[in-house]
Amino acid sequence: MLKEVAPTLIDYQTRPASLSDLVALCQIETDSFDQPYPRFLIDKLLREHSGSFFVASDKSGRLVGYCVAAVRGRSAHLISAAVLRHQRRKGIAAGLLETLIRYLIGQRVEELWLEVKLSNQEAIALYTKLGFAWLSVTSNYYSDGAAALRMRLSLKGKPVD
């Protein structure tokens, strides 16, 4: 059973992303990262990973966050996860990741990998709470020269809730 980390998201809903979300996804990306993915790359992710791309919206339907993973056989790689800065610390990222993890378990994926900036302690704390294990540190991983922490979550044998 998946360990619940996110508070009940009464004010937010998660759903699969669609191509009509592109503009809002670009806004979330720009708000979330110093070096955001360009529009063409988000469009490509939407098209190539539509089954494993999820968004969170508020009660008015405005998108506030997303996560996307690439699935290759029994392994998945979290490509990106982001929440608007003013919407953070509300359990949205945890809710999105739990939605993704449930989807991956349903697809019989056995492990989920990710890289996170070593300086991003909030994200590392969230991933740790979700059960990700620390594996290794790669120096100069990001284009700004920052190091990355590689983490892994085993999904093998976990039932879908």
Buried (B, 14 or more C-beta within 10 A) or exposed (E): EBEEBBEEBEEBBBEEBEEEBBEBBBBBBEBBEEEBBEBEBBBEBBEEBEEBBBBBBBEEEEBBBBBBBBBEEEBBBBBBBBBBEEBBEBBBBBBBBBBBBBBBBEBEBBBBBBBBBBEBEEBBEBBEEBBBEEEEEBEEBBEEEBBBBBBBBEBEEBEEE
